[in-house]
Amino acid sequence: MKFQELLIAAVQRAEIPLRFEPGAEEAVAKPVTEVLRAWISAHLPEHAESDFDAGRRALAVQLMAELDGAADLPE
């Protein structure tokens, strides 16, 4: 499952008045994804100078790939 699918499903279950308009779910999901991307980017170390930083960087890169739809969510 992709992150976007998970997010769109959550939006579809929400009581959003515009949810019957074409593209409404995507319109709501986009700013949420942008906030998550900015939040994860803020925790992305520029250089992995230690094993801890390397782990943080690897996790942030994986989460960004999931946000972008380039990777599936872990099962």
Buried (B, 14 or more C-beta within 10 A) or exposed (E): EBBBEEBBEEBEEEEBEEEEEEEBBEEBBEEEBEEBBEEBEEEBBEEEEEEEBEEBBEEBEBBBEBBEEEBEEEE
